[in-house]
């Protein structure tokens, strides 16, 4: 594969990863937030996402492709399901960990529950939530790579073709970018988490 093909595969890979994790954020963050103060419901939801997390990737692809078929949508939806585990748990942990005194102070100055959530709870919980998103992103990069086995595009394609043809250069042309992306996301999001904690120590 030439550089243009690798670049195209890289873009598709990122689209799959970001689409799946974004969907996980759109569902997981509100879910984790709503579970605050509802321990029974939290146990049920956590049990459900725990079960999803234990399903092997290829088995998950098999179940999901019965609905979406052999394409990128199956991988995106699978990434969405796997992303729920770290995002829901970390959101719940972050929101539940906000100092009750801060919330009481917000109510004391007449803030509504929505204002308290968006201006106090969510910003203070953001470093913990970002930690969950970071875990979801790094995991999603690997899941998207195995998507080639069910007809998905991305960086898994050169790896798989390289294995089939015993072409080490081709394998590395997919494996190296995936590895570098995982390291890059981990480093950048970890740095952002630390910066947010330094900016607002109450969120640590």
Contact map, one row per residue, 1 for C-alpha under 8 A:
111011000000000000000000000000000000000000000000000000000000000000000000000000000000000000000000000000000000000000000000000000000000000000000000000000000000010000000000010000000000000000000000000000000000
111111000000000000000000000000000000000000000000000000000000000000000000000000000000000000000000000000000000000000000000000000000000000000000000000000000000000000000000000000000000000000000000000000000000
111111100000000000000000000000000000000000000000000000000000000000000000000000000000000000000000000000000000000000000000000000000000000000000000000000000000000000000000000000000000000000000000000000000000
011111110000000000000000000000000000000000000000000000000000000000000000000000000000000000000000000000000000000000000000000000000000000000000000000000000000000000000000000000000000000000000000000000000000
111111111000000000000000000000000000000000000000000000000000000000000000000000000000000000000000000000000000000000000000000000000000000000000000000000000000000000000000000000000000000000000000000000000000
111111111100000000000000000000000000000000000000000000000000000000000000000000000000000000000000000000000000000000000000000000000000000000000000000000000010010000000000000011000000000000000000000000000000
001111111110000000000000000000000000000000000000000000000000000000000000000000000000000000000000000000000000000000000000000000000000000000000000000000000000000000000000000000000000000000000000000000000000
000111111111000000000000000000000000000000000000000000000000000000000000000000000000000000000000000000000000000000000000000000000000000000000000000000000100000000000000000000000000000000000000000000000000
000011111111100000000000000000000000000000000000000000000000000000000000000000000000000000000000000000000000000000000000000000000000000000000000000000001110100000000000000000000000000000000000000000000000
000001111111110000000000000000000000000000000000000000000000000000000000000000000000000000000000000000000000000000000000000000000000000000000000000000000110000000000000000000001000000000000000000000000000
000000111111111000000000000000000000000000000000000000000000000000000000000000000000000000000000000000000000000000000000000000000000000000000000000000000100000000000000000000000000000000000000000000000000
000000011111111100000000000000000000000000000000000000000000000000000000000000000000000000000000000000000000000000000000000000000000000000000000000000001100000000000000000000000000000000000000000000000000
000000001111111110000000000000000000000000000000000000000000000000000000000000000000000000000000000000000000000000000000000000000000000000001001100000001110000000000000000000000000000000000000000000000000
000000000111111111000000000000000000000000000000000000000000000000000000000000000000000000000000000000000000000000000000000000000000000000000000000000000100000000000000000000000000000000000000000000000000
000000000011111111100000000000000000000000000000000000000000000000000000000000000000000000000000000000000000000000000000000000000000000000000000000000000000000000000000000000000000000000000000000000000000
000000000001111111110000000000000000000000000000000000000000000000000001001100000000000000000000000000000000000000000000000000000000000000000001000000000000000000000000000000000000000000000000000000000000
000000000000111111111000000000000000000000000000000000000000000000000000000100100000000000000000000000000000000000000000000000000000000010011001000000000000000000000000000000000000000000000000000000000000
000000000000011111111100000000000000000000000000000000000000000000000000000000000000000000000000000000000000000000000000000000000000000010000000000000000000000000000000000000000000000000000000000000000000
000000000000001111111110000000000000000000000000000000000000000000000000000100000000000000000000000000000000000000000000000000000000000000000000000000000000000000000000000000000000000000000000000000000000
000000000000000111111111000000000000000000000000000000000000000000000000001111110010000000000000000000000000000000000000000000000000000000010000000000000000000000000000000000000000000000000000000000000000
000000000000000011111111100000000000000000000000000000000000000000000000000000110010000000000000000000000000000000000000000000000000100110010000000000000000000000000000000000000000000000000000000000000000
000000000000000001111111110000000000000000000000000000000000000000000000000000010000000000000000000000000000000000000000000000000000000000000000000000000000000000000000000000000000000000000000000000000000
000000000000000000111111111000000000000000000000000000000000000000000000000000010000000000000000000000000000000000000000000000000000000000000000000000000000000000000000000000000000000000000000000000000000
000000000000000000011111111110000000000000000000000000000000000000000000000000111011001000000000000000000000000000000000000000000000000000000000000000000000000000000000000000000000000000000000000000000000
000000000000000000001111111110000000000000000000000000000000000000000000000000000011001000000000000000000000000000000000000000000000100000000000000000000000000000000000000000000000000000000000000000000000
000000000000000000000111111111000000000000000000000000000000000000000000000000000000000000000000000000000000000000000000000000000000000000000000000000000000000000000000000000000000000000000000000000000000
000000000000000000000011111111100000000000000000000000000000000000000000000000000001000000000000000000000000000000000000000000000000000000000000000000000000000000000000000000000000000000000000000000000000
000000000000000000000001111111110000000000000000000000000000000000000000000000000001001100100000000000000000000000000000000000000000000000000000000000000000000000000000000000000000000000000000000000000000
000000000000000000000001111111111000000000000000000000000000000000000000000000000000001100100000000000000000000000000000000000001000000000000000000000000000000000000000000000000000000000000000000000000000
000000000000000000000000011111111100000000000000000000000000000000000000000000000000000000000000000000000000000000000000000000000000000000000000000000000000000000000000000000000000000000000000000000000000
000000000000000000000000001111111110000000000000000000000000000000000000000000000000000100000000000000000000000000000000000000000000000000000000000000000000000000000000000000000000000000000000000000000000
000000000000000000000000000111111111000000000000000000000000000000000000000000000000001111110000000000000000000000000000000000000000000000000000000000000000000000000000000000000000000000000000000000000000
000000000000000000000000000011111111000000000000000000000000000000000000000000000000000000110010000000000000000000000000000000000000000000000000000000000000000000000000000000000000000000000000000000000000
000000000000000000000000000001111111000000000000000000000000000000000000000000000000000000000000000000000000000000000000000000000000000000000000000000000000000000000000000000000000000000000000000000000000
000000000000000000000000000000111111111011000000000000000000000000000000000000000000000000010000000000000000000000000000000000000000000000000000000000000000000000000000000000000000000000000000000000000000
000000000000000000000000000000011111111001000000000000000000000000000000000000000000000000010011000000000000000000000000000000000000000000000000000000000000000000000000000000000000000000000000000000000000
000000000000000000000000000000000011111000000000000000000000000000000000000000000000000000000001000000000000000000000000000000000000000000000000000000000000000000000000000000000000000000000000000000000000
000000000000000000000000000000000011111111000000000000000000000000000000000000000000000000000000000000000000000000000000000000000000000000000000000000000000000000000000000000000000000000000000000000000000
000000000000000000000000000000000011111111100000000000000000000000000000000000000000000000000000000000000000000000000000000000000000000000000000000000000000000000000000000000000000000000000000000000000000
000000000000000000000000000000000000011111110000000000000000000000000000000000000000000000000000000000000000000000000000000000000000000000000000000000000000000000000000000000000000000000000000000000000000
000000000000000000000000000000000010011111111000000000000000000000000000000000000000000000000000000000000000000000000000000000000000000000000000000000000000000000000000000000000000000000000000000000000000
000000000000000000000000000000000011011111111100000000000000000000000000000000000000000000000000000000000000000000000000000000000000000000000000000000000000000000000000000000000000000000000000000000000000
000000000000000000000000000000000000001111111110000000000000000000000000000000000000000000000000000000000000000000000000000000000000000000000000000000000000000000000000000000000000000000000000000000000000
000000000000000000000000000000000000000111111111000000000000000000000000000000000000000000000000000000000000000000000000000000000000000000000000000000000000000000000000000000000000000000000000000000000000
000000000000000000000000000000000000000011111111100000000000000000000000000000000000000000000000000000000000000000000000000000000000000000000000000000000000000000000000000000000000000000000000000000000000
000000000000000000000000000000000000000001111111110000000000000000000000000000000000100010000000000000000000000000000000000000000000000000000000000000000000000000000000000000000000000000000000000000000000
000000000000000000000000000000000000000000111111111000000000000000000000000000000000000000000000000000000000000000000000000000000000000000000000000000000000000000000000000000000000000000000000000000000000
000000000000000000000000000000000000000000011111111100000000000000000000000000000000000000000000000000000000000000000000000000000000000000000000000000000000000000000000000000000000000000000000000000000000
000000000000000000000000000000000000000000001111111110000000000000000000000000001101100000000000000000000000000000000000000000000000000000000000000000000000000000000000000000000000000000000000000000000000
000000000000000000000000000000000000000000000111111111000000000000000000000000000000100000000000000000000000000000000000000000000000000000000000000000000000000000000000000000000000000000000000000000000000
000000000000000000000000000000000000000000000011111111100000000000000000000000000000000000000000000000000000000000000000000000000000000000000000000000000000000000000000000000000000000000000000000000000000
000000000000000000000000000000000000000000000001111111100000000000000000000000001100100000000000000000000000000000000000000000000000000000000000000000000000000000000000000000000000000000000000000000000000
000000000000000000000000000000000000000000000000111111110000000000000000000000001100100000000000000000000000000000000000000000000000000000000000000000000000000000000000000000000000000000000000000000000000
000000000000000000000000000000000000000000000000011111110000000000000000000000000000000000000000000000000000000000000000000000000000000000000000000000000000000000000000000000000000000000000000000000000000
000000000000000000000000000000000000000000000000001111111011000000000000000000000000000000000000000000000000000000000000000000000000000000000000000000000000000000000000000000000000000000000000000000000000
000000000000000000000000000000000000000000000000000011111111000000000000000000000000000000000000000000000000000000000000000000000000000000000000000000000000000000000000000000000000000000000000000000000000
000000000000000000000000000000000000000000000000000000111111100000000000000000000000000000000000000000000000000000000000000000000000000000000010000000000000000000000000000000000000000000000000000000000000
000000000000000000000000000000000000000000000000000000011111110000000000000000000000000000000000000000000000000000000000000000000000000000000000000000000000000000000000000000000000000000000000000000000000
000000000000000000000000000000000000000000000000000000111111111000000000000000000000000000000000000000000000000000000000000000000000000000000000000000000000000000000000000000000000000000000000000000000000
000000000000000000000000000000000000000000000000000000111111111100000000000001000000000000000000000000000000000000000000000000000000000000000000000000000000000000000000000000000000000000000000000000000000
000000000000000000000000000000000000000000000000000000001111111110000000011001000000000000000000000000000000000000000000000000000000000000000000000001000000000000000000000000000000000000000000000000000000
000000000000000000000000000000000000000000000000000000000111111111000000000000000000000000000000000000000000000000000000000000000000000000000000000000000000000000000000000000000000000000000000000000000000
000000000000000000000000000000000000000000000000000000000011111111100000000000000000000000000000000000000000000000000000000000000000000000000000000000000000000000000000000000000000000000000000000000000000
000000000000000000000000000000000000000000000000000000000001111111111000010011000000000000000000000000000000000000000000000000000000000000000000000000000000000000000000000000000000000000000000000000000000
000000000000000000000000000000000000000000000000000000000000111111111110010000000000000000000000000000000000000000000000000000000000000000000000000000000000000000000000000000000000000000000000000000000000
000000000000000000000000000000000000000000000000000000000000011111111000000000000000000000000000000000000000000000000000000000000000000000000000000000000000000000000000000000000000000000000000000000000000
000000000000000000000000000000000000000000000000000000000000001111111000000000000000000000000000000000000000000000000000000000000000000000000000000000000000000000000000000000000000000000000000000000000000
000000000000000000000000000000000000000000000000000000000000000111111110110000000000000000000000000000000000000000000000000000000000000000000000000000000000000000000000000000000000000000000000000000000000
000000000000000000000000000000000000000000000000000000000000000111111110110000000000000000000000000000000000000000000000000000000000000000000000000000000000000000000000000000000000000000000000000000000000
000000000000000000000000000000000000000000000000000000000000000010011111010000000000000000000000000000000000000000000000000000000000000000000000000001110000000000000000000000000000000000000000000000000000
000000000000000000000000000000000000000000000000000000000000000010011111111000000000000000000000000000000000000000000000000000000000000000000000000001111000000000000000000000000000000000000000000000000000
000000000000000100000000000000000000000000000000000000000000000000000111111100000000000000000000000000000000000000000000000000000000000000000000001000111000000000000000000000000000000000000000000000000000
000000000000000000000000000000000000000000000000000000000000000000011011111110000000000000000000000000000000000000000000000000000000000000000000000000000000000000000000000000000000000000000000000000000000
000000000000000000000000000000000000000000000000000000000000100110011111111111000000000000000000000000000000000000000000000000000000000000000000000000000000000000000000000000000000000000000000000000000000
000000000000000100010000000000000000000000000000000000000000100000000011111111100000000000000000000000000000000000000000000000000000000000000011001000010000000000000000000000000000000000000000000000000000
000000000000000110110000000000000000000000000000000000000000000000000001111111110000000000000000000000000000000000000000000000000000000000000001000000000000000000000000000000000000000000000000000000000000
000000000000000000010000000000000000000000000000000000000000000100000000111111111000000000000000000000000000000000000000000000000000000000000000000000000000000000000000000000000000000000000000000000000000
000000000000000000010000000000000000000000000000000000000001100100000000011111111100000000000000000000000000000000000000000000000000000000000000000000000000000000000000000000000000000000000000000000000000
000000000000000010011001000000000000000000000000000000000000000000000000001111111110000000000000000000000000000000000000000000000000000000010011000000000000000000000000000000000000000000000000000000000000
000000000000000000011111000000000000000000000000000000000000000000000000000111111111000000000000000000000000000000000000000000000000000000000000000000000000000000000000000000000000000000000000000000000000
000000000000000000000001000000000000000000000000100110000000000000000000000011111111100000000000000000000000000000000000000000000000000000000000000000000000000000000000000000000000000000000000000000000000
000000000000000000000000000000000000000000000000100110000000000000000000000001111111100000000000000000000000000000000000000000000000000100000000000000000000000000000000000000000000000000000000000000000000
000000000000000000011001100000000000000000000000000000000000000000000000000000111111111000000000000000000000000000000000000000000000100110010000000000000000000000000000000000000000000000000000000000000000
000000000000000000000001101100000000000000000000100000000000000000000000000000011111111100000000000000000000000000000000000000000000000000000000000000000000000000000000000000000000000000000000000000000000
000000000000000000000000000000000000000000000100110110000000000000000000000000001111111110000000000000000000000000000000000000000000000000000000000000000000000000000000000000000000000000000000000000000000
000000000000000000000000000000000000000000000000000000000000000000000000000000000011111111000000000000000000000000000000000000000001101100000000000000000000000000000000000000000000000000000000000000000000
000000000000000000000001100110010000000000000000000000000000000000000000000000000011111111100000000000000000000000000000000000001001100100000000000000000000000000000000000000000000000000000000000000000000
000000000000000000000000000110110000000000000000000000000000000000000000000000000001111111110000000000000000000000000000000000000001000000000000000000000000000000000000000000000000000000000000000000000000
000000000000000000000000000000010000000000000100000000000000000000000000000000000000111111111000000000000000000000000000000000000001000000000000000000000000000000000000000000000000000000000000000000000000
000000000000000000000000000000010000000000000000000000000000000000000000000000000000011111111100000000000000000000000000000000011011000000000000000000000000000000000000000000000000000000000000000000000000
000000000000000000000000000110011000000000000000000000000000000000000000000000000000001111111110000000000000000000000000000010011001000000000000000000000000000000000000000000000000000000000000000000000000
000000000000000000000000000000011011000000000000000000000000000000000000000000000000000111111111000000000000000000000000000000000000000000000000000000000000000000000000000000000000000000000000000000000000
000000000000000000000000000000000000000000000000000000000000000000000000000000000000000011111111100000000000000000000000000000010000000000000000000000000000000000000000000000000000000000000000000000000000
000000000000000000000000000000000000000000000000000000000000000000000000000000000000000001111111110000000000000000000000000111111000000000000000000000000000000000000000000000000000000000000000000000000000
000000000000000000000000000000001001000000000000000000000000000000000000000000000000000000111111110000000000000000000000110110000000000000000000000000000000000000000000000000000000000000000000000000000000
000000000000000000000000000000000001100000000000000000000000000000000000000000000000000000011111110000000000000000000000000000000000000000000000000000000000000000000000000000000000000000000000000000000000
000000000000000000000000000000000000000000000000000000000000000000000000000000000000000000001111111000000000000000000000000010000000000000000000000000000000000000000000000000000000000000000000000000000000
000000000000000000000000000000000000000000000000000000000000000000000000000000000000000000000111111101100000000000000000100110000000000000000000000000000000000000000000000000000000000000000000000000000110
000000000000000000000000000000000000000000000000000000000000000000000000000000000000000000000000111111100000000000000000000000000000000000000000000000000000000000000000000000000000000000000000000000000100
000000000000000000000000000000000000000000000000000000000000000000000000000000000000000000000000011111110000000000000000000000000000000000000000000000000000000000000000000000000000000000000000000000000000
000000000000000000000000000000000000000000000000000000000000000000000000000000000000000000000000001111111000000000000000000000000000000000000000000000000000000000000000000000000000000000000000000000000000
000000000000000000000000000000000000000000000000000000000000000000000000000000000000000000000000011111111100000000000001000000000000000000000000000000000000000000000000000000000000000000000000000000000000
000000000000000000000000000000000000000000000000000000000000000000000000000000000000000000000000011111111110000000010001100000000000000000000000000000000000000000000000000000000000000000000000000000000000
000000000000000000000000000000000000000000000000000000000000000000000000000000000000000000000000000111111111000000000000000000000000000000000000000000000000000000000000000000000000000000000000000000000000
000000000000000000000000000000000000000000000000000000000000000000000000000000000000000000000000000011111111100000000000000000000000000000000000000000000000000000000000000000000000000000000000000000000000
000000000000000000000000000000000000000000000000000000000000000000000000000000000000000000000000000001111111111000010001000000000000000000000000000000000000000000000000000000000000000000000000000000000000
000000000000000000000000000000000000000000000000000000000000000000000000000000000000000000000000000000111111111110010000000000000000000000000000000000000000000000000000000000000000000000000000000000000000
000000000000000000000000000000000000000000000000000000000000000000000000000000000000000000000000000000011111111000000000000000000000000000000000000000000000000000000000000000000000000000000000000000000000
000000000000000000000000000000000000000000000000000000000000000000000000000000000000000000000000000000001111111000000000000000000000000000000000000000000000000000000000000000000000000000000000000000000000
000000000000000000000000000000000000000000000000000000000000000000000000000000000000000000000000000000000111111100000000000000000000000000000000000000000000000000000000000000000000000000000000000000000000
000000000000000000000000000000000000000000000000000000000000000000000000000000000000000000000000000000000111111110110000000000000000000000000000000000000000000000000000000000000000000000000000000000000000
000000000000000000000000000000000000000000000000000000000000000000000000000000000000000000000000000000000010011111110000000000000000000000000000000000000000000000000000000000000000000000000000000000000000
000000000000000000000000000000000000000000000000000000000000000000000000000000000000000000000000000000000010001111111000000000000000000000000000000000000000000000000000000000000000000000000000000000000000
000000000000000000000000000000000000000000000000000000000000000000000000000000000000000000000000000000000000000111111100000000000000000000000000000000000000000000000000000000000000000000000000000000000000
000000000000000000000000000000000000000000000000000000000000000000000000000000000000000000000000000000000000001111111111000000000000000000000000000000000000000000000000000000000000000000000000000000000000
000000000000000000000000000000000000000000000000000000000000000000000000000000000000000000000000000000100110001111111111100000000000000000000000000000000000000000000000000000000000000000000000000000000000
000000000000000000000000000000000000000000000000000000000000000000000000000000000000000000000000000000000000000011111111110000000000000000000000000000000000000000000000000000000000000000000000000000000000
000000000000000000000000000000000000000000000000000000000000000000000000000000000000000000000000000000000000000001111111111000000000000000000000000000000000000000000000000000000000000000000000000000000000
000000000000000000000000000000000000000000000000000000000000000000000000000000000000000000000000000000000000000000111111111000000000000000000000000000000000000000000000000000000000000000000000000000000000
000000000000000000000000000000000000000000000000000000000000000000000000000000000000000000000000000001100100000000111111111100000000000000000000000000000000000000000000000000000000000000000000000000000000
000000000000000000000000000000000000000000000000000000000000000000000000000000000000000000000010010000100000000000011111111110000000000000000000000000000000000000000000000000000000000000000000000000000000
000000000000000000000000000000000000000000000000000000000000000000000000000000000000000000000010000000000000000000001111111111000000000000000000000000000000000000000000000000000000000000000000000000000000
000000000000000000000000000000000000000000000000000000000000000000000000000000000000000000000000000000000000000000000111111111000000000000000000000000000000000000000000000000000000000000000000000000000010
000000000000000000000000000000000000000000000000000000000000000000000000000000000000000000000110010000000000000000000001111111100000000000000000000000000000000000000000000000000000000000000000000000010110
000000000000000000000000000000000000000000000000000000000000000000000000000000000000000000100110110000000000000000000000111111111000000000000000000000000000000000000000000000000000000000000000000000000010
000000000000000000000000000000000000000000000000000000000000000000000000000000000000000000000100000000000000000000000000011111111100000000000000000000000000000000000000000000000000000000000000100100000010
000000000000000000000000000000000000000000000000000000000000000000000000000000000000000000000100000000000000000000000000000111111110000000000000000000000000000000000000000000000000000000000001110110000011
000000000000000000000000000000000000000000000000000000000000000000000000000000000000000001101100000000000000000000000000000011111111000000000000000000000000000000000000000000000000000000000000100000000000
000000000000000000000000000010000000000000000000000000000000000000000000000000000000001001100100000000000000000000000000000011111111100000000000000000000000000000000000000000000000000000000000000000000000
000000000000000000000000000000000000000000000000000000000000000000000000000000000000000000000000000000000000000000000000000001111111110000000000000000000000000000000000000000000000000000001000100000000000
000000000000000000000000000000000000000000000000000000000000000000000000000000000000000001000000000000000000000000000000000000111111111000000000000000000000000000000000000000000000000000001100100000000000
000000000000000000000000000000000000000000000000000000000000000000000000000000000000011111100000000000000000000000000000000000011111111100000000000000000000000000000000000000000000000000000000000000000000
000000000000000000001000100000000000000000000000000000000000000000000000000000000010011000000000000000000000000000000000000000001111111110000000000000000000000000000000000000000000000000000000000000000000
000000000000000000000000000000000000000000000000000000000000000000000000000000000000000000000000000000000000000000000000000000000111111111000000000000000000000000000000000000000000000011001100000000000000
000000000000000000000000000000000000000000000000000000000000000000000000000000000000010000000000000000000000000000000000000000000011111111100000000000000000000000000000000000000000000001000000000000000000
000000000000000000001000000000000000000000000000000000000000000000000000000000000110011000000000000000000000000000000000000000000001111111110000000000000000000000000000000000000000000000000000000000000000
000000000000000011001000000000000000000000000000000000000000000000000000000000000010000000000000000000000000000000000000000000000000111111111000000000000000000000000000000000000000010010000000000000000000
000000000000000000000000000000000000000000000000000000000000000000000000000000000000000000000000000000000000000000000000000000000000011111111100000000000000000000000000000000000000010011000000000000000000
000000000000000000000000000000000000000000000000000000000000000000000000000000000000000000000000000000000000000000000000000000000000001111111110000000000000000000000000000000000000000000000000000000000000
000000000000000010011000000000000000000000000000000000000000000000000000000000100010000000000000000000000000000000000000000000000000000111111111000000000000000000000000000000000000000000000000000000000000
000000000000100010000000000000000000000000000000000000000000000000000000000000000000000000000000000000000000000000000000000000000000000011111111100000000000000000000000000000000100110000000000000000000000
000000000000000000000000000000000000000000000000000000000000000000000000000000000000000000000000000000000000000000000000000000000000000001111111110000000000000000000000000000000100000000000000000000000000
000000000000000000000000000000000000000000000000000000001000000000000000001000100000000000000000000000000000000000000000000000000000000000111111111000000000000000000000000000000000000000000000000000000000
000000000000100110000000000000000000000000000000000000000000000000000000001100100000000000000000000000000000000000000000000000000000000000011111111100000101000000000000000000000000000000000000000000000000
000000000000100000000000000000000000000000000000000000000000000000000000000000000000000000000000000000000000000000000000000000000000000000001111111100000111100000000000000000000100000000000000000000000000
000000000000000000000000000000000000000000000000000000000000000000000000000000000000000000000000000000000000000000000000000000000000000000000111111110000001000000000000000000000000000000000000000000000000
000000000000000000000000000000000000000000000000000000000000000000000001001000000000000000000000000000000000000000000000000000000000000000000011111111111001000000000000000000000000000000000000000000000000
000000000000000000000000000000000000000000000000000000000000000000000000000000000000000000000000000000000000000000000000000000000000000000000001111111111101100100000000000000000000000000000000000000000000
000000000000000000000000000000000000000000000000000000000000000000000000000000000000000000000000000000000000000000000000000000000000000000000000011111110000000000000000000000000000000000000000000000000000
000000000000000000000000000000000000000000000000000000000000100000000110000000000000000000000000000000000000000000000000000000000000000000000000001111110000000000000000000000000000000000000000000000000000
000000000000000000000000000000000000000000000000000000000000000000000111000000000000000000000000000000000000000000000000000000000000000000000000001111111000000000000000000000000000000000000000000000000000
000000000000000000000000000000000000000000000000000000000000000000000111001000000000000000000000000000000000000000000000000000000000000000000000001111111100000000000000000000000000000000000000000000000000
000000001001100000000000000000000000000000000000000000000000000000000011000000000000000000000000000000000000000000000000000000000000000000000000001100111111100000000000000000000000000000000000000000000000
000000011111110000000000000000000000000000000000000000000000000000000000000000000000000000000000000000000000000000000000000000000000000000000001100100011111100000000000000000000000000000000000000000000000
000001001100100000000000000000000000000000000000000000000000000000000000000000000000000000000000000000000000000000000000000000000000000000000000100000001111111000000000000001101100000000000000000000000000
000000000000000000000000000000000000000000000000000000000000000000000000000000000000000000000000000000000000000000000000000000000000000000000001111100001111111100000000000001100000000000000000000000000000
000000001000000000000000000000000000000000000000000000000000000000000000000000000000000000000000000000000000000000000000000000000000000000000000100100001111111110000000000001000000000000000000000000000000
100001000000000000000000000000000000000000000000000000000000000000000000000000000000000000000000000000000000000000000000000000000000000000000000000000000011111111000000011011000000000000000000000000000000
000000000000000000000000000000000000000000000000000000000000000000000000000000000000000000000000000000000000000000000000000000000000000000000000000000000011111111100000011111100000000000000000000000000000
000000000000000000000000000000000000000000000000000000000000000000000000000000000000000000000000000000000000000000000000000000000000000000000000000100000001111111110000001000000000000000000000000000000000
000000000000000000000000000000000000000000000000000000000000000000000000000000000000000000000000000000000000000000000000000000000000000000000000000000000000111111111010011000000000000000000000000000000000
000000000000000000000000000000000000000000000000000000000000000000000000000000000000000000000000000000000000000000000000000000000000000000000000000000000000011111111111111000000000000000000000000000000000
000000000000000000000000000000000000000000000000000000000000000000000000000000000000000000000000000000000000000000000000000000000000000000000000000000000000001111111111001000000000000000000000000000000000
000000000000000000000000000000000000000000000000000000000000000000000000000000000000000000000000000000000000000000000000000000000000000000000000000000000000000111111110000000000000000000000000000000000000
000000000000000000000000000000000000000000000000000000000000000000000000000000000000000000000000000000000000000000000000000000000000000000000000000000000000000011111110000000000000000000000000000000000000
000000000000000000000000000000000000000000000000000000000000000000000000000000000000000000000000000000000000000000000000000000000000000000000000000000000000000001111111000000000000000000000000000000000000
000000000000000000000000000000000000000000000000000000000000000000000000000000000000000000000000000000000000000000000000000000000000000000000000000000000000000011111111111000000000000000000000000000000000
000000000000000000000000000000000000000000000000000000000000000000000000000000000000000000000000000000000000000000000000000000000000000000000000000000000000000001100111111100000000000000000000000000000000
000000000000000000000000000000000000000000000000000000000000000000000000000000000000000000000000000000000000000000000000000000000000000000000000000000000000000001000011111110000000000000000000000000000000
100000000000000000000000000000000000000000000000000000000000000000000000000000000000000000000000000000000000000000000000000000000000000000000000000000000000011011000011111111000000000000000000000000000000
000000000000000000000000000000000000000000000000000000000000000000000000000000000000000000000000000000000000000000000000000000000000000000000000000000000000011111100011111111100000000000000000000000000000
000000000000000000000000000000000000000000000000000000000000000000000000000000000000000000000000000000000000000000000000000000000000000000000000000000000000001000000001111111110000000000000000000000000000
000001000000000000000000000000000000000000000000000000000000000000000000000000000000000000000000000000000000000000000000000000000000000000000000000000000000011000000000111111111000000000000000000000000000
000001000000000000000000000000000000000000000000000000000000000000000000000000000000000000000000000000000000000000000000000000000000000000000000000000000011111000000000011111111100000000000000000000000000
000000000000000000000000000000000000000000000000000000000000000000000000000000000000000000000000000000000000000000000000000000000000000000000000000000000011001000000000001111111110000000000000000000000000
000000000000000000000000000000000000000000000000000000000000000000000000000000000000000000000000000000000000000000000000000000000000000000000000000000000000000000000000000111111111000000000000000000000000
000000000100000000000000000000000000000000000000000000000000000000000000000000000000000000000000000000000000000000000000000000000000000000000000000000000010000000000000000011111111100000000000000000000000
000000000000000000000000000000000000000000000000000000000000000000000000000000000000000000000000000000000000000000000000000000000000000000001100100000000010000000000000000001111111110000000000000000000000
000000000000000000000000000000000000000000000000000000000000000000000000000000000000000000000000000000000000000000000000000000000000000000000000000000000000000000000000000000111111111000000000000000000000
000000000000000000000000000000000000000000000000000000000000000000000000000000000000000000000000000000000000000000000000000000000000000000000000000000000000000000000000000000011111111100000000000000000000
000000000000000000000000000000000000000000000000000000000000000000000000000000000000000000000000000000000000000000000000000000000000000000001000000000000000000000000000000000001111111110000000000000000000
000000000000000000000000000000000000000000000000000000000000000000000000000000000000000000000000000000000000000000000000000000000000000011001000000000000000000000000000000000000111111111000000000000000000
000000000000000000000000000000000000000000000000000000000000000000000000000000000000000000000000000000000000000000000000000000000000000000000000000000000000000000000000000000000011111111100000000000000000
000000000000000000000000000000000000000000000000000000000000000000000000000000000000000000000000000000000000000000000000000000000000000000000000000000000000000000000000000000000001111111110000000000000000
000000000000000000000000000000000000000000000000000000000000000000000000000000000000000000000000000000000000000000000000000000000000010011000000000000000000000000000000000000000000111111111000000000000000
000000000000000000000000000000000000000000000000000000000000000000000000000000000000000000000000000000000000000000000000000000000000011001000000000000000000000000000000000000000000011111111100000000000000
000000000000000000000000000000000000000000000000000000000000000000000000000000000000000000000000000000000000000000000000000000000000000000000000000000000000000000000000000000000000001111111110000000000000
000000000000000000000000000000000000000000000000000000000000000000000000000000000000000000000000000000000000000000000000000000000000000000000000000000000000000000000000000000000000000111111111000000000000
000000000000000000000000000000000000000000000000000000000000000000000000000000000000000000000000000000000000000000000000000000000110010000000000000000000000000000000000000000000000000011111111100000000000
000000000000000000000000000000000000000000000000000000000000000000000000000000000000000000000000000000000000000000000000000000000010010000000000000000000000000000000000000000000000000001111111110000000000
000000000000000000000000000000000000000000000000000000000000000000000000000000000000000000000000000000000000000000000000000000000000000000000000000000000000000000000000000000000000000000111111111000000000
000000000000000000000000000000000000000000000000000000000000000000000000000000000000000000000000000000000000000000000000000000100000000000000000000000000000000000000000000000000000000000011111111100000000
000000000000000000000000000000000000000000000000000000000000000000000000000000000000000000000000000000000000000000000000000001110110000000000000000000000000000000000000000000000000000000001111111110000000
000000000000000000000000000000000000000000000000000000000000000000000000000000000000000000000000000000000000000000000000000000100000000000000000000000000000000000000000000000000000000000000111111111000000
000000000000000000000000000000000000000000000000000000000000000000000000000000000000000000000000000000000000000000000000000000000000000000000000000000000000000000000000000000000000000000000011111111100000
000000000000000000000000000000000000000000000000000000000000000000000000000000000000000000000000000000000000000000000000000001100000000000000000000000000000000000000000000000000000000000000001111111110010
000000000000000000000000000000000000000000000000000000000000000000000000000000000000000000000000000000000000000000000000000000100000000000000000000000000000000000000000000000000000000000000000111111111111
000000000000000000000000000000000000000000000000000000000000000000000000000000000000000000000000000000000000000000000000000000000000000000000000000000000000000000000000000000000000000000000000011111111000
000000000000000000000000000000000000000000000000000000000000000000000000000000000000000000000000000000000000000000000000000000000000000000000000000000000000000000000000000000000000000000000000001111111000
000000000000000000000000000000000000000000000000000000000000000000000000000000000000000000000000000000000000000000000000000100000000000000000000000000000000000000000000000000000000000000000000000111111111
000000000000000000000000000000000000000000000000000000000000000000000000000000000000000000000000000000000000000000000000000000000000000000000000000000000000000000000000000000000000000000000000000011111111
000000000000000000000000000000000000000000000000000000000000000000000000000000000000000000000000011000000000000000000000000100000000000000000000000000000000000000000000000000000000000000000000000010011111
000000000000000000000000000000000000000000000000000000000000000000000000000000000000000000000000010000000000000000000000001111100000000000000000000000000000000000000000000000000000000000000000000110011111
000000000000000000000000000000000000000000000000000000000000000000000000000000000000000000000000000000000000000000000000000000100000000000000000000000000000000000000000000000000000000000000000000010011111
